[in-house]
């Protein structure tokens, strides 16, 4: 049983609809977990999120390991979504403890790639940046502006890589633990816009307003457990620049021409 269903979105969507993000995700997860009490699977693979980690920790606690999930409150910009993901995490463990359901709970960093939501309020930052910068390139606009400071650090995982990891884990015995899925390196939001600009061939100026929500300044996680238990991840993982180029190609073929 691979549980991927969720209501997701970027900072704007989370701030505008916190009740919907909480209620919809709780309803999805309790429906799935409730059914699994009656028909326990041989292996439950639950999809969590690094968004459920604490908003802020001491510098020595970064990158965050799996034992720090509840070391503090989640970020206020997505507190409702984080609360639902923490509930799914507890529910997955509870199913194992009471009903013996074997599981592997994956905690991926920000996802991106072909098939993403581009240029909408539900977009995550990288998809929104690809849409905004590519449109500026086509329209020959001299400047693209983003909210915030550009200082926030993020880790990104190509959705195809996560799918390959899930397919691999599904062929193996359950690990009965929660595992971070993320690259070693974090990139600032400004660095991400520079990577997108280079991939798109945009020669204009990228600026940040300095106002508006940045989200968490840091939410980088440690993937040592993943690379130890699933060493194939090193082969699966796609370089960020290559992944952005692949995503941009898909965008140009399926969104820009739509």
Secondary structure, 3 states (H helix, E strand, C coil): CEECCCCCCCHHHHHHCHHHHHHHHHHHHHHHHHHHHHCCCCCEEEECCHHHCECCCCHHHCCECHHHCCCCCECHHHHHHHHHHHHHHHHHHHHHHHHCCCEEEEEECEEECCCCCCCCCCCCHHHHHHHHHHHHHHHCCCEEEECCCCCCEECEEEHHHHHHHHHHHHCCCCCCCEEEECCCCCEEHHHHHHHHHHHHCCCCEEEECCCCCCCCCCCCECCHHHHHHCCCHHHHCCCHHHHHHHHHHHHHHHCCCC
